[in-house]
Amino acid sequence: MRVLTIVTITTFMILCAIRLTTGLSVGQLAYNTQTELHAYESGEITHYAHNLRTFKSGENTQKESGVKESGEDTQGDRKQVPIGAVVTDHEACSDVGRDILVRGGSAVDAAIAALLCNGVRTPHSMGIGGGCFMVIYDKLSKKAVAIDGREVAPIAATAKMFSNFTGYNIGSKMIGVPGELLAYRKAHQMYGKLPWKSLFMPAIKMAVDGHPLGNSTARALTIVAALINVTNIPNFCEIFCKDGRVLREGETVRMPKLGRLLRRIAKYGPEFIYTNDKRVHKLVKEINQAGGIFQHFDFTMYNKTKDYPAVEFNIGGYKLYTTGAPSGGPVLELILNILKGFNITAVNISSTEKEAELFHKMIEAFKFAHADKLYMGDPDFVQIQKRLEKMKSEDYAAYIRCNIDPAMTHNVSYYTNLTAEDSHSFGTSHMSVLSPSGDAVSVTSTINFYFGSLVISKSTGIIWNNVMADFTFKENKTSPLQFQANKVEPSKKPLSSIAPVIMTDKKGNVELVVGAAGGSKIVNIVLQILVRVLWLNQTLAEAMGAKRISHTLIPNELDYENGVSKELLHQLEAKGHRLASVPNFLTVVEGILVKDGQIEAVSDKRKLPGKPSYVYRNKVLVSKRLERSVSKDNVFLKCPTTPSLPTDTIK
């Protein structure tokens, strides 16, 4: 207590000295100091001085700057220029990620903390009961790594078990073994700076203390409740119901069981779930009592999380990095290779007629690329290397361009002789992170449908995925090859459309971090953002604000958002496209663009309450003077090398 008192008094004296020499208020500097003091008491932070090296808190400023797409803000006559940003589909989680960067954390640290937060604030879209695909760019080495945290089928799963499943597939049998947490751990081991434990604190507090139900989660609850009587699902209603109905926007939601679990994972790592025999036995028993097919080894022998050099390809003077199969990355690369041969510029949208021609080419590229996707699957189970090489080939892209009919579209048989099931998906969440050091993370996470399988662990509060719905269930005699590629097999990963992207310039500087949520339409929408930014010379806000279209070949329909020009739709219809209006929106994009040294971070307004959060460095480097003062007094450098968590008091 005596040491803490000395620390507090010394800190206050330092802040007062800064107030006299800079004119900045003590309150503006004290926010971060108070936060770090709390962390010091808890043993979270190893080196306080490092965390204040170049940053200053902007709590009050951030409230205003969050809606400014340029990221610029002013404080008095001083102009603040952003040097980093975090964009998620929930404002609280963007702030959590930003605060990690302010403390000196890496882009990966910020992403993990924000993902954990999102699992609490947008539990209908993602969580530790699901999986993810991640791209990490390291500015120093100018290399990008992909991490595959996709869920896998349980060991006991067979194709025959699922042959009669159709439509809205939920329940315990649809749960795949989650890879989310193990992906976080792998990323942190490779690029983490702050202690693993400290990244969990914001999410734990939100889960235990409760928080107002967000707009997107409330909407998802309404949609699910219209399909299924969720009030009859006890573990679900324990969290998301009140007075016999689902919660409404703004009402308090608490997840104390999940909070307790996160506290233990913070302390013991993912091993608390995956290798703790007692815990594994309990989870397996819960899942199987509800009709699941899990075995003890599904957790204890899980080794399917991978890291590998990110898929890399050149577009003009830029390098794009994304994830490999079974994600949508290879499909995205093929579409870009097709379109780059058309030499697209802003002239292509100078009139409705020209825009219709561009959209038609884009739609046809979608259809050809999604025909190739029908052959894709888990590369550990399916021989797809030759097809992947073909999809990367310039000659193959040129061949497809030659077969795009400028006058009309065609039936499915023109693009492929395969058939497939129509895909259904609702959930998923994307976030983009750019750190002040120039590193970046683009990560898309999912539990598949809204609230996954609708099965929630009674003991831990984990919302389990329903990723098994992403496999191909029915064998069609006309396309046995497609069934083989994505059929259910033990420990196999199902096909995914997720395609996180990081783009760098010739010097290796990050120019764009982007990705989307929205199931089978993800690739097509990420592509449209890239086309608008790369070739149509639009700002990120303009690109993300534009109305979207999508075509996945099967069904042979062109989906479009309300607001797409009627004249444009009329011209596309004249080319034979069958139109299908989407009542709300197609996908949700979160992105960061760096242009001429200016950071533009944009959160998609289609999903609320998302927002960008910026990291600022004032031109007056006050924090450097503060660091020297701290170092001189050597007060905060007494933290333990391996800090421990506070005593677990959640019962």
N, C-alpha and C positions, 0 to 999 in steps of 0.2 A: 504494500500500500504506500509505503514511504517513497519507493522508487517511482511509482506511478504519479505521486504528487509532484515530485521533482520534474518528471517528464512533462506534466501538464503546465507547470509554472514556466519552465524553460521554453516550451513551445509558444506560450502566450507572449513571452518577452520577445522572441524572434519575430512573431507576427506583428507586434507593435512597432518594432524597428523597421520592418518592411513598410508598414503603413506610413511612417514618417518620411521614408526616402522615396516612395513610389507614388503615393496618393491612392493606392488601391485599398479597398476596405478590408479590415481584418476578417469580416464575414465571408468575403469572396475567397480568401485563402484558407480560412478555417474549416470550410466544409470538408475538404479532402483530408485535412489533418485530423479532424474529429473521427472520420471514418477509419483512418489508418490507426488511430489510437485504440479504437475499439478492436480492430484486428490484432493490434499488439497485445492487448489484454488477453485475447483468445489464443494467442500464439500462432496466428495465421501467417503473418508476414515475416519473412526472413530478414530483409534489409529495407528498412523504411526509407533511407536516403535514396536508394536506387529508384524507388517508386515515385519519387518527386523530382526525378532528374530534369526532365524538360517539360513537364506538364503542369498546368494549373487548372483547378476546378472551374467548371462553367455551369453550375447548377441553375442559377437564375437565367443566365444567357441561353442555356439549352432550351428552355421552355419556349423561347421565341424562335430560336434558330431551327428547331426541328421541322418546321414547315417551309423553310427556305431551301429551295432545291439547289441553289448555287453554293450553299454552305457558308457564305460569308456572313459575318455579324460584326457589330461594332460595340465598343464599350467606351463611352465618352468619345474622345477624338482618336482613339486607337482602333485600327482595323484588325480584326481577328481573322486569320486565314486558316481553314481546316487543314489538318495534316493527316487525318485518318477518319474513318467512318464505319459504322455498323448499321446494317439495314435488315430488319426482320419484320414479320407481319404482326408483331405486337409491340407497342411503344415501350412498355416496361422492359421488354427483353432487349430492345435496341439500346436502352440506357444501361442495362446490366453489362452488355458487351463493351460499350464505350467506357464504363467505369473500370473495367479490367484493363483496357488499353491505357487509361490514365494512370493506373497503378504500375505501369511498366510491363504488363503482360504481353504475350505474343498474340498474333492474329489467331492462332489455334486456341490459346487460352480464352480469348474473347468469344470465339465461336462456341466452344464447349459450354461456357457459362451461359451464353445466350440460348443455346439449344436446350440445356436443362431448364432454363426459365420457360422457354416455349412449351416444353412438355407439361408444365403446370398451367400456363396462361392460355395455351391453345391445345388442350388435351384431345380435342376431336381430330387433330391433324397429325400429331406426332408424339413421341415419348420414348422412354427406355424400353418399352415393350415392342418396339418396331425395328426399323433398319434405316440405313442411309448410304448415300454415295457422296464422297468429298474430294475436292481438288485443293491442294495446298501449294502455293507458289512461294519459293524462298528467293528473295531478291539477291542475297549475297552470292549464292551459287548459280542463280538464274535457271533453276530447275524446278519442275513441278512434279508433285507426287499425287497419285490417286489412291484413295482408300475405299475399299468395297466392304461396307458393313451390312450388306443385304441379308435378310432373313433366309433360312433354309428350311426345307421340308423335314419333319421329324423322321427319325430312323425307321419307324414302323409304317410310314406312308407308302401307299402304292397307288398306281393309276386307277385300278379297279374300284378302290374305295370312294373315288370322287366322280365316277362315271355318270351318276344321276344328279349331280349338283348343277343347278342353273340359277340365273338371276342374282338376287341379293344374298350373297353367301356369307353368313355369319355363324357364330357358335364356335365351340371349342375345337372342333375338328378342322376349322379353317386357320388355326394358329400355327405360324411357323416359328422356329427357334430364333429369337431376336438377336441381332448383331450390333445394335446401336451403341451400347455401352462399351463394347470391346473396340469399336471403331474410335470412340473418344479416347480410350486408353492408348491405343496404338498411335494416334495423332499426338497425344500429349507426350508420350515417350520420345517421339521424334522431334517435336518442335515446341513443347511446353516450356515456360519459364517460371510461372508462379506455381506454388504447391498445388497438387491435385485437389486437396481438401478445400482450399479456399475458393475454388470455382463453383462449389456446390452451395455456398452460404445463401446467396439471394434466392435460389429456387426453394431451398429448405424453408426459409422464412415465409415465402409466399404460400407454400403448400400448407404450413401449419397455422399461420395467422389468418389465412383466408384473403380473398381479393374479389373485386367486383367482376362478375361474369362479363366477358367481352362480347362485342357485337357478333363476330364470326362464330364463336362457340354457341351463343344463344340461337343464332340462325340454324346452325347444324343440329342442335337439339330439337328444334321445331321440325326440321326435315325428317330426322330419324323417328321422332314421336309420331309423325303422320304415317310412317310405314309400319312401325312395330309398337306395341304397347310396352314401352320401356318401364312403366311403373310396376310391372310384374317381375322386373329383374332386380332383386334385392341389392346386390353390391353396386349396381349402377345407380339405383335411386338413392342409395345412401349418400352419394356425392352430388348427383345432378337433379334431384327432385325436392319439392317442397309442397306440402299440403296436397299430395296426390297428383301433382303436375310437374313438368320439367321446369327448371329454373328459367327466369327471364333475365334479359340484359340488365346489368347493374346490381343484381342480387348477389349476395356473398356466397362464394363456393370455397369449401375447405377440403383439403386432401391430407389429413394428418397421418394416415398410414403410409402414404407415399413419402411424406416428409421424413418419417422415421427411417424408412428404407434408404432414402437419399443420404441421410446422416451416416448410416452404416457403410454405404458404398463410398462415401467421402473418406471414411476412416480406413476401411479394409480393401477398397478397390472393387472392381467387377467380380472378383473371386467370391465375394460374399453371396452372390447369386449363383455363379457358375460352378464353383468347386466346393462350396460349403454343403456337405452331405445332408445335414439336417434341413437346411433351407431348401435345397433342391428337392428332397423328398416331399416336403410340404407343397411346393409349387406344382410338382408333377401330380400329386394327389388331387389338388384343387382342379387342375385342368382336366384330368381324366374323369373326375366325378361329374363334370359337366359335359362329358361326351368326347373328350380329347383322346389323342393316341400317343402321348408323350412317354418317353422312358427316361430313366435316370441319366443315361449316357448322352441324351440330347443336349443336356447342359454341360456335364462334366467333360465330355469329349469334343465339345464345339471348338473347331479350329479353322473356320471358314473365312474369318476376317483377313483381308489381304491388303497389302500395299504394293504398288508397282509404279514405274514411271508413267505419268499421265499420257493419254493419247495426245499426240502433238501434230498439228498441221498448219501450213502457212496459207494465209490469205493476204495477198499483196505484200505489204511490208510488215504484217503482223503475224504473231504466233498465237494460235488458240490451243488451249489445253482443256481436256475434258476426260471423262471416265470411259473405260472400255466395257465390253460385253460382260455381263448381261444387261448393262444399262443402255440408255438411248444414245450415248455418245457417238458410236459408229454411224448411226442413222443420221445424226446431225451433220457429221462430217461429209457424208455422201450428198446430202441436200445442198450444202454450201459449195461442194465441188461442182455440182450441176449448175447452180445459179451463177457462180463466178464467171462462167464462160459467156454469159449474156451481157457482160459489161454494163451492169446496172448503175445508173446515176440518178440525180434528182430530176432529170428530164423525164424519167419514166413515170413520174407522178404529176407532171405538169398539166395534164388534162385527164378527165374521167376515162376517155378512150385509152390513153396510154397506161393509166393505172390498171384498167381492166386487163390489158395485155400482160402487164407485170404480174398481177395476181393470178392470172391463168397459168403462166409459166411456173409460178411458185406452187400452185395447187398440183400441177402435173408432177413437179419434182417431189412433192409430198407423197403422191400416190406411188410413183416408182420406188421411192426409198422405203416406204412402208411395205411394199411387196417384198423387198429384200429382208425386211425385219421378220417376216414370217418364217425364215430359215434360221433365225437366231435362237440362242439359248445359253445355258450355263456352259462356258468353254471347258469346264472340268468334265462335262458329260457329253458334249456334242462337238464333233469335228467341224469347226467353223473358221479355222485360220485362213484357208484359201478364199473363202467368201469375204472375210474381213479385208484381205489384201486386194481383192477385186473391188470392194467398195471404196478403197482409198485410191484406186487407179484413176488417172486423168483420162485414159482411153475409155474406161467404162462410163465416166461422167459425160464424155463427148458422145458416146453411143446413145445414152439416154436423151441428151439434148436433141440429137437428130431424130429421135422418136417422139418428141413432144410435138403434137399437132397444134399449130397456132390457132386453128379455126375452131377446134372442138375437143371435148373430153371424150372418154370412152368407158365402157363397162369394165368391171374388175378383170375379166379374162384377157383384156388387152395388156395388162400389167403383170399378171401372174396366172398360173393354172392352179394355184393353191387356194384353199378357202380357210376361213378361221372364224372363231367365235367373236361376236361383238364384245368389246371390253367395257367393263363398268368400273368407274373409280370416282371418288369424291374428295378424298383427303389430301394430305401432303403439305409440307411447309418448306420454304426455301429461305436462306439467309446469305448475305454477302458481307465480307469483312475486309477492310483495308487498313493495315496498321501504319503508324508513322514511319516505321522503318522500311516501308515499301513491300512488305510481305502481304499475302492475301489468302483468303479462304472462301471457297464457294461450295456450299453444302446443301443438299436436299434430303430431307428426312420424312419418313412416312410410317403410318400404321395401316395404310391402304384406304379403307373406307372411313367415313366419319365414325369416330370412336372404335375403329378397327372391327374386331369380332363382336363387340358389345360385351365381352367377357372381361370382368375386372377381378383381379386377385383379391380374395377375402382378407388375406394376411398382410399383403404389401401395398395394395392399391394400384398395382401396375395395370394399365389398360393394354390388353394383349391385341396384337395385330390380327388381321385376317388375310395375310399375304398369300395363303394357298389359293385364293381366288384368282391370282395372277398366272397360275398354270393353265394349260389347255387341258380341259377335262374330257372332251369327247373326241374319239377318233373318227375322222371322216375318210371314207374309202377313196375319195378323190384327192386327198392330200395327206397321206400317211406320214410323209416326211416332216410336215409342219407339226403334226402331233408328236412325233418322236423328239423333235427339237425342244419342245416346251412341255412335255408331259410330266406328271408327278413321278419323282423317283426319290428314294431316301437320301437325305442330306444335299439335295439339289436346290439351286437358287432359281426362282422363276424369272422370266423376262421382265424387264422394267423399261419405262420410257424416260426415266430421270436422266438429265443431262446438264450438270453444273458446268459453268464455263469461266475460265480466266483468260484474258487476252492481254498480251504484252506488245510493246513497240520494238523497233529495231535495237534500241539500247537495253532492252530487258526490263523496262519500267512498266508497271501494271497500268493498263489503259482502261480495262473493263472487267468488272466482276459481276456475273449475272447468272440467273437460274430461275426456274419457275416451279410452281405447284399446279397440279391439274391433271394427273393421271396420264392417259394415252395421248393427250394433246400437248404435253410438255415440250417435246422436241420442236413441233411446228411453231410454237409461240416463241421459244428462245430464238429460233431461226429468224422470225420476223423482227425481233429486237435487234439482232445482229445486222440484218439487211438495212434497217433504218439508220442505225448508227454508223455502220461501215460505209455504205454506198449512197444513202439518201441524205447524208450529212445532217441528220437531226440530232437534237439534244436528247439526253436520256429521258427527260420529262416528256418531250414530244413523242418519242418512240413508244414509251409506256402508256401514254395517254391515248394513242391511236386505237381505233376499234380493230378487233382481231377476227381472223378466220382460221379454220382448221379442217383438214381432210386426212383421215387415217386409212383410206381405201375401203375398209370394211367397217361399217356400212358405207355404201357408195353415196355419201351425202356430204355436202359442204356446210359445215357449221359456221354460223356467223353471229356476232354480238349485235344487239340492238344499237342502232346508231350508224351502222355501215351505210354508206350512200345508196339510196334506192336505185339511182341510175347505174351505179357500179354493179349492184346485184342483178339488175335487169340485163346488163351486158354479159355478165357471167352466166346467167341463165340461158341467154341466147347461144352460148357456146356448149350448152348441154349439161351444165352443172345443176344437180338437184339440190335445192336450198333447204336448210333446216335452221330455223331461228333458235338461238339459245336464250332462255328466259332471263338469266342473270348475267353470268360472265363465263368465259372459257377457262381462263387460268389466272394465277396471281404471280406477278414477277417482282423480284426484289433485286435492285442493282446499284452499282457504283461506277461512274464514268470519270476518268481523269483526262481532261482536255486542256492543253496549254498550261499545265501545272495547277489547274483549278479542279477541285473535287466536287462532283455533282452526284449526290446520293438520293435515290428516289424509292419510296415505298409505294406499292400499288394501291390505289384508292379502292380497288375492287374488293379488298379484304381489310376490314377495320378491326382493331385500331392500330395498324402498322404505321411506322414513321422511321426516318433516318435519324441517327444520333452521331454528331460530329465530335472529333477530338480537335481542340484548338491549341495553338501555341502563340501567345502574344509576342509581338515584336520586341517588347520589353521583357527580357528573359529573367523575370523575377525569380522563378523557381531555381535558377542556378545559384543566385545569391543565397536563397534559403538552404540549398544543399550544402554550401560551404559553411554556413552557420551551424547546421546540424552536425556536419562532420567534425567541426572544431570542438563542439561540446561532447561529441561521441556519446550522445544519449540513447539514440535509437538503434545503435549497432550492437546491442546486447541481446537481440532476439535469438532464440535457439536455432541451430542449423536445421533441425528437423522438427518444426513446430507441430504440436498436437492439437486436436480439436478440444473445445470445451467439453465438460462432462455431459453425456447424453441424458438430458432431463425429460425428453419426450417419452411419455409412457403410453 
